[in-house]
Amino acid sequence: MSKLKEFTASSARPLPVLLLADVSGSMSTNGKIDTLNDAVQEMLESFGGEDDSRAEIHVSVVTFGKDGAKVHQPLAPASKVQWTRMTAAGGTPMGAAFDAATGMIEDRTQIPSRAYRPTIILVSDGQPDEGWQAPLKRLLGAERASKAARFAMGIGDDADEAMLSAFLATPEARVYGAHEARQIKQFFRWVTMSVTQRSRSANRHVAAQSRAIDG
């Protein structure tokens, strides 16, 4: 790595992206989990190529399925992530994933005050297990997590659009519906474009400070 790149990497402010991924048993049907894995890998590669900005995109993936909510990919610079493919089985303990996301974002040892406001992506193909409402309320009411940009995708006809809309918690925001593989990939390309635009805008110091997570 050149000295210039070393300086850029050390001085870049983290821009955290958290993916909350449904890996319940229903995601194992119709190639959904395979397509999701491919889309996440493509997103990581795109993020990892954003090396000329003052923002460095960091990514974490929290899965929720048979093992409850699990940090599948700890928060790390996208350029350094070696993607391990997800597998699908079990129920849909989405509430535990909300609590995991809240805990990660509120923890200043994981996301420092100098970081940009995070992005949270929620992907699910069905009804969440009972008890998700209180964890979602904690997420939306937390000091730092409440500032996150949020994206939601429902896969297939059984996705709970009302719950996904509650996660977005913004009237003008819409739940992205995906009924085939190409639409899952389109969603992640849209999210990738949105996040990389934020990353590039960090180079132009206009209002950059207002986007700080503790700003």
DALIN-V971850 format. One record per helix or strand of 2 or more residues. SS is the DSSP state (a for helix, b for strand). FROM is the first residue (numbers start at 0). TO is the last residue. Records with the same first field share a line. If there is no record, write none. Layout:
SS->FROM-TO ; FROM-TO
This chain:
a->2-10 ; 24-27 ; 31-47 ; 77-79 ; 93-105 ; 131-140 ; 144-146 ; 160-167 ; 180-200 ; 208-210
b->12-21 ; 54-64 ; 67-76 ; 115-123 ; 148-154 ; 175-177
